[in-house]
Amino acid sequence: MPEFRFTERAGARLRYLDSGGDHRGAPVVFVPGFTCVADDYAEILPVLGRRAVVVELRGHGHSHARSGPFDSDTLAGDVGAVVDDVTNGPVHVMTFSRGTPYALLWALANSDRVRSVSIGDYVPQEIALSDDVVTRLLDGRWRGTPVGDRVDREAGFATIRAARAQSLWEPMTRWQPPLLVVRSPNAPIVDDAAWARYRTDFPTATLHEFADSPHDIFRPDRGRYPRLVRGHIDAADGAGSP
C-alpha cells in the first residue's frame, strides 16, 4: 500500500506519497499541478509498474513552509529533496500541468540522473499569471473539493507572484531526453502552435492527444496517461531492464 513520507528542506516540511516496491533501477518521480495533492494519485501508482512517488510542493496538501520562499528555483529544489530522499540514483520524471516547470528545472540541472521525461498537458516554460487568475483558481474547486482545502491561500498567492516568465524550450531541445508528451486539444495550455513546436523541436518524442479529455487528462480514464508513461519508461530503460 502507498505510504506518506516526509522530508525537510530549506524551512519546509515536504510530504510525498510513496508506492514502495521495486524501483527496477529508477523510480518514477511525479510532480503534479498547482491544485493537486498527492492523495489524488494513490490509485494510479500501481499502473506505473515500479516504485513511484508523488511530490507535494510547499504550500500544497500537507507540505508546509514557515515563510517561503516560493520561487521556481526553490520549488525545483523541493523536487530534488524528494528525489534525494527516495534514491541516490537515476529517476524517471513525470509531470502534470504547472508542476512541469519545477520538475524540468530540477531535471535540467541534474540531467545525468534523468532517464526519461513525461509531460502531461503543459509546455516547457514557467508562465506568469495575474492575481485575478490565481484568485479564481483558489476560489474554485478541483476534482470535487475546494481548492482552498488543497492549497494554502497565502502560499498559493506567493507562489504565483514569485513566478517569472521563462522558456525552458531551448535547454530541453539541446538536451533531447527520451520524451513523452500528452495534451488535451480542448484546453488552451498546449495550443496548436506549441504542439507543432513539440513535433519540430523533439523529433524522436512520443506525442499523444487525448481528444476526450479536458485539461485534467486523468479524465475520463485515470489510467491512460500512466499507462503511456509506463510504456515510455520501460522503453527508455531498455524494455524494463535495470
C-alpha positions in Angstrom: 0.0 0.0 0.0 1.3 3.5 -0.7 2.5 5.4 2.3 3.0 9.1 3.0 6.5 10.2 3.9 8.2 13.5 4.8 11.5 15.1 4.2 12.9 18.5 5.3 14.4 21.2 3.2 15.0 25.0 3.5 12.5 25.6 6.2 9.9 23.4 4.6 8.5 20.0 5.6 7.6 18.2 2.4 5.2 15.4 2.1 5.2 12.8 -0.7 3.3 9.7 -1.5 5.5 6.6 -2.0 4.1 3.4 -3.6 7.1 1.4 -2.3 8.1 -1.8 -4.1 10.8 -2.4 -6.7 12.1 0.7 -8.4 13.5 -1.5 -11.3 16.6 0.6 -11.5 15.0 4.0 -11.5 11.8 5.1 -9.7 9.2 7.5 -11.1 9.0 10.9 -9.5 5.7 12.6 -10.4 5.2 16.3 -9.9 1.5 17.2 -10.4 -0.3 20.5 -10.9 -1.0 23.7 -8.8 -4.4 22.5 -7.5 -3.3 18.9 -6.9 -2.4 17.0 -3.8 -0.7 13.6 -3.6 -3.8 11.9 -2.4 -5.3 12.4 -5.8 -3.0 9.9 -7.3 -2.9 6.9 -5.0 -4.9 4.7 -7.3 -2.7 5.4 -10.4 0.6 4.5 -8.8 0.3 0.7 -9.4 -0.3 1.4 -13.1 3.3 2.7 -13.4 4.7 -0.8 -12.7 7.5 0.2 -10.4 8.2 2.3 -7.3 6.7 5.8 -7.8 6.3 8.8 -5.7 4.1 11.9 -5.9 5.6 15.2 -4.7 3.6 17.8 -2.8 5.3 21.1 -3.2 5.4 23.5 -0.3 2.1 25.1 0.4 0.2 22.2 -1.1 -1.6 19.5 0.9 0.4 18.7 4.0 3.7 20.2 2.7 4.4 23.4 4.7 6.9 26.2 4.7 7.0 28.7 7.6 7.8 31.7 5.4 8.7 30.6 1.9 10.4 31.4 -0.4 8.1 30.2 -3.2 10.0 31.0 -6.3 10.5 28.3 -9.0 14.1 27.6 -8.1 13.0 26.8 -4.5 10.2 24.6 -5.8 12.6 22.8 -8.1 14.8 22.3 -5.0 11.8 20.7 -3.3 11.5 18.2 -6.1 15.2 17.5 -5.7 14.8 17.0 -1.9 12.2 14.3 -2.5 14.3 12.7 -5.2 17.3 12.5 -2.9 15.1 11.1 -0.1 14.0 8.3 -2.4 17.2 7.4 -4.2 20.8 8.4 -4.9 20.5 7.1 -8.4 18.5 7.8 -11.6 14.8 8.6 -11.9 12.1 8.9 -14.4 10.4 12.3 -14.3 6.6 12.6 -14.8 4.7 15.9 -14.7 1.2 17.3 -15.0 0.2 20.9 -15.6 2.0 23.5 -13.5 4.2 21.0 -11.8 6.1 20.8 -15.1 8.4 23.8 -14.9 9.6 22.9 -11.3 10.3 19.3 -12.4 12.0 20.4 -15.5 14.2 22.9 -13.8 15.4 20.2 -11.5 15.8 17.7 -14.4 17.8 20.2 -16.5 20.2 20.8 -13.6 20.5 17.0 -12.9 20.2 15.5 -16.4 22.7 12.8 -15.6 20.2 11.4 -13.2 17.2 11.5 -15.5 16.3 8.5 -17.7 13.1 9.9 -19.2 10.7 12.8 -19.1 6.9 12.6 -19.4 4.9 15.9 -19.6 1.1 16.0 -19.1 -0.7 18.9 -20.8 1.9 21.6 -20.4 4.7 23.4 -22.1 8.4 23.6 -21.1 8.2 27.1 -19.6 7.3 28.9 -16.5 4.2 31.0 -17.0 3.4 34.1 -15.0 -0.3 34.6 -14.0 -2.2 37.6 -12.7 -3.7 37.8 -9.3 -7.2 37.7 -10.8 -6.4 34.3 -12.4 -5.0 33.0 -9.1 -8.0 34.2 -7.2 -10.3 32.3 -9.5 -8.2 29.2 -9.1 -8.0 29.4 -5.3 -11.7 30.2 -5.0 -12.7 27.3 -7.3 -12.9 23.6 -7.0 -10.8 20.8 -8.4 -11.8 17.2 -8.6 -14.9 17.8 -6.4 -13.2 19.6 -3.5 -12.5 23.3 -2.8 -9.0 24.3 -3.9 -8.8 26.2 -0.6 -8.7 22.8 1.1 -5.8 21.7 -1.1 -3.6 24.8 -1.3 -2.7 27.2 1.4 -4.1 30.5 0.2 -1.2 32.7 1.2 1.3 30.2 -0.2 -0.7 30.0 -3.4 -0.5 33.7 -4.0 3.1 33.8 -3.0 4.0 31.0 -5.5 2.3 32.7 -8.4 3.6 36.2 -7.5 7.1 34.7 -7.4 6.8 33.2 -10.9 8.7 34.7 -13.7 8.1 34.1 -17.4 10.9 31.9 -18.6 11.3 29.5 -21.5 12.8 26.0 -21.0 12.2 25.1 -24.6 15.8 25.8 -25.6 17.7 23.9 -22.9 15.2 21.0 -23.3 15.8 21.0 -27.0 19.6 20.9 -26.5 19.2 18.0 -24.1 16.8 15.8 -26.0 15.8 13.4 -23.3 13.6 10.5 -24.0 10.3 12.4 -24.1 6.6 11.6 -23.9 4.1 14.5 -24.1 0.3 14.2 -23.8 -2.0 17.1 -24.5 -5.7 17.8 -24.4 -6.8 19.8 -27.6 -9.7 21.0 -25.6 -7.6 23.1 -23.2 -5.6 26.3 -24.1 -2.3 25.4 -22.5 -0.7 23.4 -25.2 -2.2 25.1 -28.2 -1.6 24.1 -31.8 1.5 26.2 -32.2 3.1 24.7 -29.1 2.1 21.2 -30.3 3.8 21.9 -33.6 6.9 23.1 -31.8 7.0 19.9 -29.8 7.0 18.0 -33.1 9.7 20.2 -34.6 12.0 20.5 -31.6 11.7 16.9 -30.4 11.6 14.7 -33.5 12.0 11.5 -31.5 9.4 12.3 -28.9 6.2 10.3 -28.4 3.2 12.6 -28.6 -0.4 11.8 -27.8 -3.6 13.8 -27.9 -6.5 12.9 -25.6 -9.4 14.2 -27.6 -12.0 13.3 -25.0 -10.2 14.9 -22.0 -10.3 18.4 -20.5 -7.1 19.9 -19.1 -7.4 17.2 -16.4 -6.0 14.5 -18.6 -6.8 11.9 -15.9 -10.4 12.2 -17.1 -12.3 10.2 -18.3 -9.7 7.4 -18.0 -7.5 7.8 -14.9 -5.1 5.2 -16.1 -4.5 6.2 -19.7 -1.6 8.7 -19.1 0.1 6.4 -16.5 -0.1 3.5 -18.9 1.6 5.6 -21.6 4.2 6.6 -19.1 4.9 3.0 -18.1 5.5 2.0 -21.7 7.7 5.1 -22.2 9.9 4.5 -19.2 10.2 0.7 -19.9 11.4 1.6 -23.4 13.9 4.2 -22.0 15.2 1.5 -19.7 15.6 -1.0 -22.5 12.3 -2.9 -22.2 12.4 -2.5 -18.4 15.9 -3.8 -17.8 17.7 -2.2 -14.8 
